[in-house]
Amino acid sequence: MHDVVTEPARAVPVIHRTGVLVVGSGPGGLAAALAAARAGAEVTLVERFGCMGGNITTVGVEGFAWYRHPATVEAGGLGREFEERAKAMGAAVPESQSQSHELDSEGFKLVADRLVEEAGVRPMLHRLCVAPVMEGDRIRGIVTESKAGREAILARVVIDATGDADIAHRAGAPTRKTPPEEMQAASVMFHLAGVDKRRFLKAVEADPQTYADWSSGEWQVETTGKEDDMFSPFLRKPFEKAAEAGIIPPHINTIGGTWGAVHDTGELTYMNLVHLPGVDGTDPESMTRAEIEGRAQAMMAIEALRRFMPGCEGARLRNFGMTIGIRDTRKIDAHHNLTEADVRHEGRFEDTIGIYPEFIDGYGVLILPTTGRYMQIPYRALLPKRVRGLLVAGRAIGGDRIAHAATRNMAACAVTGQGAGVAAALAVATGRDPDAVDIGALQDAIARQGVRVF
Protein backbone atom coordinates (compact mmCIF):
# COMPACT_ATOMS: atom_id res chain seq x y z
CA MET A 1 0.00 0.00 0.00
CA HIS A 2 1.29 3.45 -0.91
CA ASP A 3 1.65 6.20 1.63
CA VAL A 4 -0.88 8.94 1.04
CA VAL A 5 -1.32 12.61 1.82
CA THR A 6 -4.71 14.20 2.26
CA GLU A 7 -5.30 17.42 0.37
CA PRO A 8 -7.53 19.96 2.09
CA ALA A 9 -10.82 20.74 0.39
CA ARG A 10 -10.61 23.88 -1.66
CA ALA A 11 -12.76 26.03 -3.86
CA VAL A 12 -11.56 26.06 -7.46
CA PRO A 13 -12.36 29.27 -9.32
CA VAL A 14 -14.35 28.97 -12.53
CA ILE A 15 -12.35 31.13 -14.93
CA HIS A 16 -14.26 30.48 -18.13
CA ARG A 17 -17.54 29.13 -19.50
CA THR A 18 -17.99 28.03 -23.10
CA GLY A 19 -20.30 26.14 -25.40
CA VAL A 20 -17.84 23.50 -26.63
CA LEU A 21 -14.65 22.66 -24.77
CA VAL A 22 -11.99 20.68 -26.62
CA VAL A 23 -9.14 19.22 -24.57
CA GLY A 24 -6.03 18.43 -26.58
CA SER A 25 -5.01 20.18 -29.81
CA GLY A 26 -3.52 17.39 -31.90
CA PRO A 27 -4.98 16.64 -35.34
CA GLY A 28 -8.22 15.41 -33.72
CA GLY A 29 -8.61 18.21 -31.22
CA LEU A 30 -7.57 20.97 -33.60
CA ALA A 31 -10.06 19.70 -36.20
CA ALA A 32 -12.78 19.42 -33.55
CA ALA A 33 -12.29 22.99 -32.35
CA LEU A 34 -12.23 24.46 -35.85
CA ALA A 35 -15.24 22.44 -37.00
CA ALA A 36 -17.31 23.38 -33.96
CA ALA A 37 -16.48 27.06 -34.36
CA ARG A 38 -17.25 27.02 -38.07
CA ALA A 39 -20.58 25.37 -37.22
CA GLY A 40 -21.45 28.38 -35.07
CA ALA A 41 -20.47 27.29 -31.56
CA GLU A 42 -18.50 29.20 -28.96
CA VAL A 43 -15.35 27.08 -28.64
CA THR A 44 -12.44 26.88 -26.23
CA LEU A 45 -9.35 24.75 -26.90
CA VAL A 46 -7.22 23.65 -23.94
CA GLU A 47 -3.66 22.40 -24.52
CA ARG A 48 -0.94 21.36 -22.07
CA PHE A 49 1.96 22.53 -24.25
CA GLY A 50 2.74 25.99 -25.63
CA CYS A 51 1.69 25.21 -29.20
CA MET A 52 -1.12 23.46 -31.02
CA GLY A 53 -0.76 20.56 -33.43
CA GLY A 54 -0.02 17.65 -31.12
CA ASN A 55 1.76 14.82 -32.89
CA ILE A 56 2.67 17.12 -35.78
CA THR A 57 4.33 19.85 -33.73
CA THR A 58 5.25 18.45 -30.31
CA VAL A 59 6.39 14.99 -31.46
CA GLY A 60 7.62 15.90 -34.94
CA VAL A 61 5.53 13.48 -37.03
CA GLU A 62 5.49 15.32 -40.33
CA GLY A 63 4.06 12.61 -42.61
CA PHE A 64 0.38 13.52 -42.33
CA ALA A 65 -0.96 11.64 -45.37
CA TRP A 66 1.92 9.47 -46.56
CA TYR A 67 -0.58 6.77 -47.58
CA ARG A 68 -1.80 8.87 -50.55
CA HIS A 69 -1.47 7.38 -54.05
CA PRO A 70 -3.27 7.99 -57.37
CA ALA A 71 -6.31 5.84 -56.53
CA THR A 72 -6.64 6.87 -52.87
CA VAL A 73 -10.12 8.05 -51.87
CA GLU A 74 -10.17 10.47 -48.92
CA ALA A 75 -12.61 12.48 -46.82
CA GLY A 76 -11.09 15.87 -47.57
CA GLY A 77 -12.25 18.33 -44.94
CA LEU A 78 -9.94 19.79 -42.34
CA GLY A 79 -7.27 17.14 -42.71
CA ARG A 80 -6.71 18.16 -46.30
CA GLU A 81 -7.02 21.81 -45.31
CA PHE A 82 -4.17 21.40 -42.81
CA GLU A 83 -1.98 20.24 -45.67
CA GLU A 84 -3.10 22.90 -48.14
CA ARG A 85 -2.76 25.73 -45.64
CA ALA A 86 0.72 24.51 -44.67
CA LYS A 87 1.72 24.51 -48.34
CA ALA A 88 0.38 28.04 -48.76
CA MET A 89 2.30 29.23 -45.70
CA GLY A 90 5.59 27.62 -46.76
CA ALA A 91 5.34 24.96 -44.07
CA ALA A 92 5.23 21.84 -46.27
CA VAL A 93 7.35 20.07 -48.87
CA PRO A 94 6.60 17.13 -51.20
CA GLU A 95 6.66 13.85 -49.29
CA SER A 96 9.17 11.23 -50.44
CA GLN A 97 6.94 8.16 -50.86
CA SER A 98 3.50 9.46 -51.79
CA GLN A 99 1.44 12.19 -53.44
CA SER A 100 1.12 14.11 -50.20
CA HIS A 101 3.10 16.94 -48.63
CA GLU A 102 5.13 16.56 -45.47
CA LEU A 103 4.20 19.16 -42.86
CA ASP A 104 6.98 21.18 -41.27
CA SER A 105 6.70 20.54 -37.53
CA GLU A 106 7.86 24.03 -36.60
CA GLY A 107 6.02 25.90 -39.32
CA PHE A 108 2.77 24.10 -38.53
CA LYS A 109 2.72 25.81 -35.14
CA LEU A 110 2.06 29.04 -37.04
CA VAL A 111 -0.46 27.34 -39.32
CA ALA A 112 -2.44 26.16 -36.28
CA ASP A 113 -2.24 29.61 -34.69
CA ARG A 114 -3.67 31.20 -37.81
CA LEU A 115 -6.47 28.66 -38.25
CA VAL A 116 -7.57 29.01 -34.64
CA GLU A 117 -7.49 32.78 -34.78
CA GLU A 118 -9.49 32.91 -38.02
CA ALA A 119 -12.16 30.55 -36.65
CA GLY A 120 -12.62 32.55 -33.46
CA VAL A 121 -11.59 29.66 -31.21
CA ARG A 122 -10.29 30.70 -27.79
CA PRO A 123 -6.94 28.94 -27.20
CA MET A 124 -5.89 28.23 -23.62
CA LEU A 125 -2.34 26.90 -23.71
CA HIS A 126 -0.07 25.75 -20.88
CA ARG A 127 -2.96 24.15 -19.01
CA LEU A 128 -3.00 20.47 -18.07
CA CYS A 129 -6.41 18.89 -17.52
CA VAL A 130 -6.29 17.07 -14.18
CA ALA A 131 -9.93 16.16 -13.53
CA PRO A 132 -13.40 16.29 -15.04
CA VAL A 133 -16.13 18.31 -13.36
CA MET A 134 -19.09 15.96 -12.98
CA GLU A 135 -22.77 16.31 -12.06
CA GLY A 136 -23.88 12.74 -11.64
CA ASP A 137 -23.12 11.03 -14.94
CA ARG A 138 -22.90 14.33 -16.88
CA ILE A 139 -19.63 16.12 -17.53
CA ARG A 140 -19.81 19.85 -16.91
CA GLY A 141 -16.21 20.84 -17.60
CA ILE A 142 -12.68 20.25 -16.42
CA VAL A 143 -10.20 21.30 -13.76
CA THR A 144 -6.80 22.40 -15.05
CA GLU A 145 -3.44 22.91 -13.36
CA SER A 146 -0.98 25.55 -14.54
CA LYS A 147 1.34 28.25 -13.29
CA ALA A 148 -1.87 30.00 -12.24
CA GLY A 149 -2.84 27.09 -9.99
CA ARG A 150 -6.02 25.05 -10.21
CA GLU A 151 -8.79 26.51 -12.33
CA ALA A 152 -12.11 25.23 -13.65
CA ILE A 153 -13.53 25.64 -17.16
CA LEU A 154 -17.19 24.76 -17.70
CA ALA A 155 -18.90 23.83 -20.95
CA ARG A 156 -22.10 22.53 -22.48
CA VAL A 157 -20.24 19.76 -24.36
CA VAL A 158 -16.71 18.46 -23.80
CA ILE A 159 -14.58 16.75 -26.44
CA ASP A 160 -11.80 14.50 -25.15
CA ALA A 161 -8.94 14.75 -27.68
CA THR A 162 -6.19 13.85 -25.22
CA GLY A 163 -5.21 10.77 -27.24
CA ASP A 164 -5.30 8.60 -24.12
CA ALA A 165 -9.01 8.98 -23.23
CA ASP A 166 -7.86 10.76 -20.07
CA ILE A 167 -11.11 12.63 -19.51
CA ALA A 168 -13.40 9.76 -20.42
CA HIS A 169 -11.44 7.42 -18.14
CA ARG A 170 -11.49 9.79 -15.17
CA ALA A 171 -15.14 10.61 -15.74
CA GLY A 172 -16.07 6.95 -15.30
CA ALA A 173 -16.51 5.83 -18.90
CA PRO A 174 -15.33 2.28 -19.54
CA THR A 175 -12.00 2.16 -21.37
CA ARG A 176 -9.61 -0.52 -22.51
CA LYS A 177 -5.86 -0.16 -22.27
CA THR A 178 -3.59 -2.32 -24.37
CA PRO A 179 -1.20 -4.29 -22.11
CA PRO A 180 2.20 -2.54 -22.26
CA GLU A 181 3.95 -5.59 -23.67
CA GLU A 182 1.49 -5.55 -26.60
CA MET A 183 1.47 -1.79 -27.25
CA GLN A 184 2.82 -0.44 -30.50
CA ALA A 185 6.31 0.89 -29.96
CA ALA A 186 6.87 4.48 -28.89
CA SER A 187 9.24 6.70 -30.88
CA VAL A 188 11.57 9.61 -30.28
CA MET A 189 11.52 11.62 -33.50
CA PHE A 190 14.45 13.77 -34.59
CA HIS A 191 15.68 15.89 -37.47
CA LEU A 192 19.17 16.23 -38.95
CA ALA A 193 21.22 19.05 -40.44
CA GLY A 194 24.43 18.92 -42.46
CA VAL A 195 23.35 16.30 -45.01
CA ASP A 196 24.59 16.41 -48.60
CA LYS A 197 21.29 16.11 -50.46
CA ARG A 198 22.78 15.12 -53.82
CA ARG A 199 24.95 12.33 -52.44
CA PHE A 200 22.21 11.06 -50.11
CA LEU A 201 19.63 10.80 -52.89
CA LYS A 202 22.17 9.22 -55.22
CA ALA A 203 22.75 6.49 -52.63
CA VAL A 204 19.01 5.98 -52.20
CA GLU A 205 18.59 5.72 -55.97
CA ALA A 206 21.43 3.20 -56.21
CA ASP A 207 19.85 0.92 -53.59
CA PRO A 208 16.12 1.69 -53.54
CA GLN A 209 14.18 0.13 -50.71
CA THR A 210 10.62 -1.15 -50.88
CA TYR A 211 7.92 -1.96 -48.35
CA ALA A 212 8.97 -5.60 -48.62
CA ASP A 213 12.27 -4.54 -47.03
CA TRP A 214 10.40 -3.65 -43.84
CA SER A 215 10.29 -7.36 -43.12
CA SER A 216 13.85 -7.80 -41.95
CA GLY A 217 15.58 -8.55 -38.70
CA GLU A 218 13.15 -8.31 -35.80
CA TRP A 219 10.27 -7.01 -37.94
CA GLN A 220 7.87 -9.05 -40.03
CA VAL A 221 5.22 -6.99 -41.80
CA GLU A 222 2.05 -8.37 -43.36
CA THR A 223 0.99 -6.70 -46.62
CA THR A 224 -1.52 -7.55 -49.32
CA GLY A 225 1.37 -8.09 -51.75
CA LYS A 226 0.57 -5.00 -53.83
CA GLU A 227 2.72 -2.89 -51.50
CA ASP A 228 5.83 -5.05 -51.69
CA ASP A 229 7.47 -3.54 -54.78
CA MET A 230 6.57 0.07 -54.02
CA PHE A 231 9.35 2.49 -53.07
CA SER A 232 9.81 3.22 -49.38
CA PRO A 233 12.29 5.69 -47.82
CA PHE A 234 13.43 2.87 -45.57
CA LEU A 235 16.79 2.73 -43.81
CA ARG A 236 18.07 -0.46 -42.24
CA LYS A 237 21.43 -1.39 -43.75
CA PRO A 238 23.47 1.42 -42.11
CA PHE A 239 22.31 0.23 -38.70
CA GLU A 240 23.08 -3.42 -39.45
CA LYS A 241 26.61 -2.35 -40.40
CA ALA A 242 26.84 -0.24 -37.24
CA ALA A 243 25.82 -3.22 -35.14
CA GLU A 244 28.51 -5.34 -36.79
CA ALA A 245 31.02 -2.57 -36.03
CA GLY A 246 29.97 -2.40 -32.39
CA ILE A 247 28.51 1.11 -32.63
CA ILE A 248 25.04 -0.19 -31.77
CA PRO A 249 24.96 -2.73 -28.89
CA PRO A 250 23.68 -6.24 -29.70
CA HIS A 251 20.63 -5.92 -27.43
CA ILE A 252 19.32 -2.94 -29.45
CA ASN A 253 17.80 -4.44 -32.59
CA THR A 254 14.92 -2.09 -33.41
CA ILE A 255 16.78 0.94 -34.80
CA GLY A 256 15.60 1.39 -38.35
CA GLY A 257 12.75 2.96 -40.25
CA THR A 258 12.00 5.83 -42.55
CA TRP A 259 13.11 9.35 -43.36
CA GLY A 260 10.70 12.02 -44.54
CA ALA A 261 12.28 14.66 -46.76
CA VAL A 262 15.76 15.90 -47.61
CA HIS A 263 16.13 19.62 -48.19
CA ASP A 264 18.49 21.78 -50.24
CA THR A 265 19.55 23.34 -46.93
CA GLY A 266 21.00 20.02 -45.79
CA GLU A 267 18.17 19.09 -43.45
CA LEU A 268 16.94 15.49 -43.33
CA THR A 269 13.63 15.59 -41.52
CA TYR A 270 11.13 13.29 -39.82
CA MET A 271 13.63 10.59 -38.86
CA ASN A 272 11.34 7.81 -37.65
CA LEU A 273 14.12 5.40 -36.67
CA VAL A 274 13.80 4.79 -32.94
CA HIS A 275 11.20 2.25 -31.82
CA LEU A 276 10.82 1.50 -28.12
CA PRO A 277 8.61 -1.46 -27.20
CA GLY A 278 6.77 -1.78 -23.92
CA VAL A 279 6.38 1.94 -23.24
CA ASP A 280 3.16 2.84 -21.42
CA GLY A 281 2.08 6.34 -22.43
CA THR A 282 -0.14 6.60 -19.34
CA ASP A 283 2.78 5.93 -16.96
CA PRO A 284 5.15 8.88 -16.44
CA GLU A 285 7.90 6.62 -15.10
CA SER A 286 7.77 4.50 -18.25
CA MET A 287 7.78 7.59 -20.44
CA THR A 288 10.69 9.14 -18.54
CA ARG A 289 12.85 6.07 -19.15
CA ALA A 290 11.80 5.97 -22.80
CA GLU A 291 12.55 9.65 -23.45
CA ILE A 292 16.10 9.23 -22.17
CA GLU A 293 16.68 5.88 -23.85
CA GLY A 294 15.16 7.15 -27.09
CA ARG A 295 17.50 10.12 -27.27
CA ALA A 296 20.47 7.85 -26.62
CA GLN A 297 19.40 5.51 -29.42
CA ALA A 298 18.87 8.45 -31.76
CA MET A 299 22.50 9.46 -31.28
CA MET A 300 23.57 5.89 -32.09
CA ALA A 301 21.47 6.08 -35.24
CA ILE A 302 23.09 9.38 -36.23
CA GLU A 303 26.58 7.94 -35.75
CA ALA A 304 25.61 4.94 -37.87
CA LEU A 305 24.40 7.25 -40.63
CA ARG A 306 27.62 9.27 -40.49
CA ARG A 307 29.70 6.12 -40.91
CA PHE A 308 27.62 4.11 -43.35
CA MET A 309 25.20 6.34 -45.31
CA PRO A 310 26.64 8.45 -48.15
CA GLY A 311 25.80 12.11 -47.78
CA CYS A 312 25.49 11.88 -44.00
CA GLU A 313 29.18 12.15 -43.13
CA GLY A 314 28.68 15.67 -41.79
CA ALA A 315 25.23 15.09 -40.34
CA ARG A 316 24.41 16.47 -36.93
CA LEU A 317 21.35 16.56 -34.72
CA ARG A 318 19.13 19.54 -35.48
CA ASN A 319 16.43 18.84 -32.91
CA PHE A 320 14.32 16.24 -31.15
CA GLY A 321 10.58 16.38 -30.91
CA MET A 322 9.40 18.11 -27.73
CA THR A 323 8.02 14.85 -26.38
CA ILE A 324 7.99 11.13 -27.12
CA GLY A 325 5.53 9.82 -29.68
CA ILE A 326 2.92 7.42 -28.30
CA ARG A 327 0.86 5.28 -30.66
CA ASP A 328 -1.28 3.19 -28.36
CA THR A 329 -2.75 3.39 -24.84
CA ARG A 330 -6.41 3.61 -23.85
CA LYS A 331 -9.45 3.45 -26.08
CA ILE A 332 -13.04 3.98 -25.02
CA ASP A 333 -15.58 1.18 -24.98
CA ALA A 334 -17.84 3.05 -27.37
CA HIS A 335 -21.42 2.52 -28.47
CA HIS A 336 -19.82 0.92 -31.53
CA ASN A 337 -16.27 -0.38 -31.44
CA LEU A 338 -14.72 -0.65 -34.88
CA THR A 339 -13.39 -4.06 -35.83
CA GLU A 340 -10.63 -5.50 -37.95
CA ALA A 341 -13.32 -6.56 -40.44
CA ASP A 342 -14.57 -2.96 -40.67
CA VAL A 343 -11.17 -1.54 -41.64
CA ARG A 344 -10.14 -4.45 -43.88
CA HIS A 345 -13.44 -4.86 -45.70
CA GLU A 346 -14.86 -1.38 -46.30
CA GLY A 347 -17.18 -1.07 -43.30
CA ARG A 348 -20.39 0.86 -43.99
CA PHE A 349 -22.53 2.56 -41.33
CA GLU A 350 -25.80 4.49 -41.29
CA ASP A 351 -24.27 7.00 -38.87
CA THR A 352 -21.09 7.62 -40.88
CA ILE A 353 -19.39 10.96 -40.21
CA GLY A 354 -16.63 10.62 -42.81
CA ILE A 355 -14.62 8.14 -44.79
CA TYR A 356 -11.05 6.93 -44.45
CA PRO A 357 -8.99 5.10 -47.07
CA GLU A 358 -8.03 1.48 -46.62
CA PHE A 359 -4.83 2.30 -44.75
CA ILE A 360 -3.61 0.11 -41.89
CA ASP A 361 -0.24 0.69 -40.25
CA GLY A 362 0.51 -1.09 -37.01
CA TYR A 363 0.74 -4.40 -35.16
CA GLY A 364 2.77 -5.83 -38.01
CA VAL A 365 0.24 -4.94 -40.73
CA LEU A 366 0.80 -2.50 -43.58
CA ILE A 367 -1.92 -1.96 -46.19
CA LEU A 368 -1.77 1.07 -48.49
CA PRO A 369 -4.85 2.54 -50.21
CA THR A 370 -3.95 2.09 -53.86
CA THR A 371 -7.19 0.62 -55.19
CA GLY A 372 -9.88 3.13 -54.21
CA ARG A 373 -11.20 1.13 -51.27
CA TYR A 374 -12.31 2.97 -48.13
CA MET A 375 -14.27 2.57 -44.92
CA GLN A 376 -16.81 4.78 -43.17
CA ILE A 377 -16.33 5.93 -39.59
CA PRO A 378 -19.46 5.65 -37.44
CA TYR A 379 -20.46 8.44 -35.07
CA ARG A 380 -21.15 5.86 -32.36
CA ALA A 381 -17.41 5.09 -32.17
CA LEU A 382 -16.95 8.59 -30.69
CA LEU A 383 -19.58 8.15 -27.98
CA PRO A 384 -18.37 6.76 -24.63
CA LYS A 385 -20.70 4.77 -22.43
CA ARG A 386 -21.94 5.97 -19.01
CA VAL A 387 -20.96 9.63 -19.42
CA ARG A 388 -23.27 12.23 -20.90
CA GLY A 389 -22.15 15.43 -22.59
CA LEU A 390 -18.85 13.91 -23.74
CA LEU A 391 -17.41 13.02 -27.15
CA VAL A 392 -14.04 11.44 -27.89
CA ALA A 393 -11.97 12.30 -30.96
CA GLY A 394 -8.62 11.03 -32.22
CA ARG A 395 -6.85 7.76 -31.55
CA ALA A 396 -8.88 6.91 -28.43
CA ILE A 397 -12.16 6.16 -30.26
CA GLY A 398 -13.63 2.69 -29.85
CA GLY A 399 -12.07 -0.15 -31.78
CA ASP A 400 -10.01 -3.33 -31.65
CA ARG A 401 -6.27 -3.47 -32.24
CA ILE A 402 -6.26 -3.63 -36.05
CA ALA A 403 -8.99 -0.99 -36.26
CA HIS A 404 -6.75 1.16 -34.08
CA ALA A 405 -3.87 0.58 -36.49
CA ALA A 406 -6.02 2.43 -39.03
CA THR A 407 -7.81 5.10 -37.02
CA ARG A 408 -4.78 6.13 -34.93
CA ASN A 409 -3.28 7.79 -38.00
CA MET A 410 -3.39 11.58 -38.02
CA ALA A 411 -5.64 12.03 -41.04
CA ALA A 412 -8.21 9.66 -39.49
CA CYS A 413 -7.96 11.62 -36.24
CA ALA A 414 -8.83 14.76 -38.20
CA VAL A 415 -11.93 13.02 -39.61
CA THR A 416 -13.15 11.98 -36.17
CA GLY A 417 -12.28 15.40 -34.80
CA GLN A 418 -14.27 17.24 -37.44
CA GLY A 419 -17.24 14.95 -36.88
CA ALA A 420 -17.05 15.43 -33.12
CA GLY A 421 -16.78 19.20 -33.45
CA VAL A 422 -19.80 19.52 -35.71
CA ALA A 423 -21.80 17.15 -33.48
CA ALA A 424 -20.92 19.16 -30.38
CA ALA A 425 -21.98 22.40 -32.05
CA LEU A 426 -25.25 20.80 -33.15
CA ALA A 427 -25.88 19.46 -29.64
CA VAL A 428 -25.38 22.91 -28.14
CA ALA A 429 -27.57 24.60 -30.76
CA THR A 430 -30.44 22.14 -30.32
CA GLY A 431 -30.17 21.64 -26.58
CA ARG A 432 -29.61 17.90 -26.97
CA ASP A 433 -27.01 15.54 -25.60
CA PRO A 434 -24.40 14.40 -28.14
CA ASP A 435 -25.91 10.91 -28.26
CA ALA A 436 -29.29 12.36 -29.25
CA VAL A 437 -28.32 14.62 -32.17
CA ASP A 438 -30.14 14.02 -35.44
CA ILE A 439 -27.79 11.93 -37.56
CA GLY A 440 -29.13 13.21 -40.87
CA ALA A 441 -28.68 16.81 -39.78
CA LEU A 442 -25.20 15.98 -38.51
CA GLN A 443 -24.18 14.37 -41.79
CA ASP A 444 -25.51 17.32 -43.75
CA ALA A 445 -23.60 19.78 -41.56
CA ILE A 446 -20.37 17.79 -41.89
CA ALA A 447 -20.79 17.60 -45.66
CA ARG A 448 -21.24 21.39 -45.80
CA GLN A 449 -17.76 21.66 -44.30
CA GLY A 450 -16.33 19.82 -47.31
CA VAL A 451 -16.11 16.31 -45.88
CA ARG A 452 -16.97 13.25 -47.93
CA VAL A 453 -19.34 11.42 -45.58
CA PHE A 454 -20.40 8.42 -47.72
N, C-alpha and C positions, 0 to 999 in steps of 0.2 A: 504494500500500500504506500502511495506517495504521501509525503508530508503536504499539508495544505496551509494556505493563509486565507483568512476571511476578509473580503473587501467590505468596507462599510457601504451601506445603501447610500445612493446619491441621486440627485436630480440631474438629468442630462438635458441641457438646453436644446430645444428644437430650433435649428438655425435656418431651416428652409422647408417649404412645402411646394410640391410640384404635382403635375398630372401623372407623368410617366417618369419613373426613376430607373435608369440603366446603370448597373454596377459592373464595371469592367469595360475597357474600350478597345479590345482586340477587334479583329475583323467582324465577329458577331456583334459585340456591343456597340461598336462604331456604326455599323449598319443599322442596328436597332434604333439607336438614338436619332440618326438622320431620317430614317423612315418614319418614325413616330412624329418628329417635328414637321416633316413635309406633309404628313397626313393631318396636320392641324393641332397637334397636342403641345402642351407645355412640357418640355423635356429637360431633365437634368442628367448629366453623365458623370459618374463618380469613378475615379481611377487612382490606384495606389502609387503609381509612378508619376514622373513629371512630364510625361508626353502620352499621347494617344497613339494607338496602332497595335499594341499588344505584341503578338508574335512577330509582326513585321518590323517594328521599331525597337522593342526592348530585347528581343531574342536575336534578331538579325536574319529572320527567314525571309529572303527576298523573292523566292520563286512562288508567286501567288497562284499562277495558273499554268504550271509547267506541263500539265497533262494535255494542253491544247494542240490539236492536229487538224488537218483539213476537214475531216468529217465530224469533228466534235460538235455536239449540240449542247448549248449552255443556257442558263436562265437569264443572263444579262443582268439588269438591275444594278444595284450598288457595287457589287463585286467588280463588274466590268467598268463601272464609273471610277472606282479606285484606281484602276490601271490607266484609264484614259486621262484622268486628271493628273496622275503622276507623270505621264508622258508629256502633257501640256506644260507642266511646271518644271520640266527638266530633271525629274526624279525617277526616271526609268530608262532602261536600255534593253535592246533585243535579248531575249533569253536564249541560251545556247542549244537547247534540245527540243524546242517547241515553237509554236507560232504566237507565243505570249511575250510580254515584256517583264523583265525582272525589276521589281520595285527597289529603289534605293532606300535602305533602312533609315538613314539620317534625313534624307530629303522628304520621306513620307511623313515625318513629324510635322513638317510645314503643310503638307497636303491635308493631313487630318485637321490641323488648326484651322485652315481656310474653310474646309467643308463644314465643320462645326459652327464656325462663326456665321457663315452664309445661311445655315439652316435655322439659326436662332437658338441652338442648343446651349444650355448653361453648363460649361465644363467646371468640375470641381476636382482638381488634381491634388496629389499628395494626401489623399485620404484613404485609409485602409478600412474596409467594412469589417467590423468585429462581431456584429450580432444583428439579427432581424428584430424588428419591433412587431410584436404579435398581439392581436386581439382575438383570443380563441384560436380558430384555425385560419384566420385571415391575416395576411401580412399587411402592415400599415407603413412600413418604411425600414430604415436601417439605423444602426448606431455606428459611427465612424470614430477612428482614433487618428490623431495627427499632432503636429506641433501645437495646435490650438487646444489639445485635450480631447475629451469625448464629446461628440456632438450627435444630434439626431436629425435625420432628414426624413420627412414623411411624404407619402405619395398615394395616389389612387391605385396605380398598378406598378409593380416592381418587375424588372427583367433581370434575371441572374445570368450574367455573361462573364462570370469569373473563370470559366473553363473547368473548374473543379466542383461545380454544383455546391459551392460553399454556402450560399444563402439557403437554397432548397434543403440541404442537409441539416443546417442548424435550425431551420424553421420546422423540422419534423417530417419533411417529405421522405419517402423511402428512396434510398439510393443504393447503387451497387459499385463497389470499388474493386477493380482488378487486383488480384494478389500481386504484391511487388515482384515476385519472381516471374510472373507472367506478363508484366507491363511492357509495352514497347519501350525501347531504350530512350533515355534522355540524351540530349546533345548540347554541347557548348559550341556555339557558332563563332567563327572568327573571319576576319578579312585580312588580306595581305597587301603589302606595297612592295615596290622594287622588282616587279616581274617584267621580264622582256617578253612583250606580247608576241612579237613575230616568232621568236624561237619556241615559245611555249606552244603556240598553235601549230607550228610546223611539226613538233613532236606529237601532238595529239593527232594530226592528220596522218602521220607516218604509222601510228599504232592506234587506230580508232577503236574505241570500246563500245560495246553494245549492252543492252539490258540482260542478255544471256551471261555477260561477264559478272553480273551481280552475284551469281551463284558460284562462289569461290571461297575457299577457306572455311570459315565458320558459318557463312551464310548460304542458305539454299532458298531460292526465291521461285515461287510458283507463278507462271504466266499462262496465258492462253496459247502461246506459241507465236502469235502474230507480233509480239513485242520483241522477240529474241534477236532479230537482226537489225533493229532500229538503233541509231546512234544514241549513246549516253555519255555525258561528260563525267565518266567514272574513273576514279583513280584508286588503284590497288597495288600495282607493281612496285612503285617507289617504296611503299611501306613493307612489302615482302623483302625487298633488298635491304632495307634498313634493319629489319629483324635479323636477317642473316648476318649483317655487319655488327650486330649487338647494340645498335642505336635505340631500338625499341625492345624492351624486355620480352622474354618468351611468353609470360603470362598475359600480355596485352595483345589480343589477337582480333580486336574489332576496330582498329583504326583503318579507315578506308571509306570511300563514298564519292560524293560529287562536288564539283565546283559550279559556280553560277555564271559569271561573266568575267572576261578579261578586258581591261580598259587600256586605251592608248596611254593613259597616265601611269601605267604600271601596276594598277590595282587588280587583284584577283579576288573577287568577292563571293560571298555566300559559300564559305568552305564548310560543307556539311560532312565532316570527316570523323568526328569523335562521337562514339556511340557507347553509352554507359548503361548496362543492364541493371535491373533491380533497384532503380531509383524511384522512391515514392514521393511524388510531387505534393503530397499533403503532409509530409513529415519534414520539418525544417532541419533536423539533424541529418537525414538522408540527403537532402538537397545541399547542405553545407559541404558534406564530404564530396559530393559529386561536382560542385562548382570548382573546388580546389583540384580534384583529380582531373576534371575535364580540361582545365587550363594547362595542367602539366602535360597531358596527352597531346594537346594542341601544339605545344612547343616541340614535342617529339615529332609530330607530323610535319612541322615546318622544317626541322632539321633534315628529315628524310627527303622532303622536296628539294631542299638546297643541294643535297648530295646526289640525288638520283632522278630529278625531273628537269630536263633542259628548259632554260629560261627562268628557272627559279633560284639560280645560284646566288643572286643578291636579294632574295626575298626576305622580308622582315614583317613582323606582326604590325598591322595597322591598328586593329582594335578587336576586342571581344564584344559579343552581345552584352547588354546590361545584366542579363540574368539567364539562367539555364533554360533550355527549351524542353518542356514537358509535353509528351504526346498523349498520355493515358493516365487517368486516375479514376474519379467518380463519374458515374452517369446516373441520371434519374431513372426510377422505375416509372415510366410515363404511361399515359392512357393508351398509347400504342408504342411498343418498342420495335424499332426496325430490326429486320433479320438479315442474315446472310443471303437468303433467297431473294429478299427485296432488292438488295444492291447488286446481286449477280444476274437477276432475271427481270429487270425493268419493272419494279414494283409500281403499281398504280393505286391511287387512293382518291376517294370522293372529296376528302378535305385537303387535297394538295395545296401547298403554298408556294411551290416553285419546283423546278426540276434540277437535276444534277447529273452530269455525264457519268457513264459507266467507268468510274475511276476508283480503284481500290489500291491503297498503298499502306501496307502494314501487316504484321503478324506473318511475315513470309509470303505475302501475296502481292503481286504487282499486275494490275490490269489497266491498260491505257485505252481511252475512248477514241478509237480510230474508225469505228464503224457506224456512228450515228446513234448508238443505243444510249438510253438514259433512264433514270428512275425519277419518280415523284417523291417529294418529302411531305409527309402528312403533318398537319397542324397538331394532331394529338401527340406527336412525339415531343412537342415542346411543353406539354402540360403535365406538371408533376401531380402526383396523387396527394391527397390529404391537406393541401395548402391552397387556400383561395387567394386570388389577387396576384398570383405569381406566374410568370412565364420563364422558360429557360431557353437560351440561345447559345449557339456555338457547339463545342465538342462534347458538352455534357448532356445533350439530348438523349432520349431513350433509344437503346439499341444494343445488339449483341456485339461480340468482338470484331467480326468481319464487317458488320455495318459501321462500326466505329472507325475501322480502317478507311472507310469512304468519307463519312460525314465529319471526321476530325479535320479534314483538309480546309485550308483557309477560305477558299471560294465557297465551299458548302456552308461554312460558318456564316458567311455573309448572306447566303440565301435564308438560313434559319433566322438570322438577326433581322433581316428586312421583314420577314413574315411576322416575327414577334413584335417588332416596332409598330407595324400597321395594325396588328391585332390589339395591341395595348391602346393605341390612339382610338380605335373603334370602340373598345370597351369603355374608355373614359367618356367618349362623346355620347354613347347610348345608355350609360349608367348600368352596364351589365358587367358581370364577371368575365374574365377571359375565356372560361370554358363554356360561356353561353353566347358568344358573339355569333352573328349570322354568317355561316361559312360562305354563302354566295356573295354577300356584301364584302366579306374579307377578301375573297379571291378577286373580285372586281377592283377593289381598292389597290391590291398588290399589283395587278396587271396595269393599272393606271400609272404606276411608278416605273413601268418599263420592264417588269419581270415576266418571263415566260412561265406560266403557272401549270399548263398542261402539256 
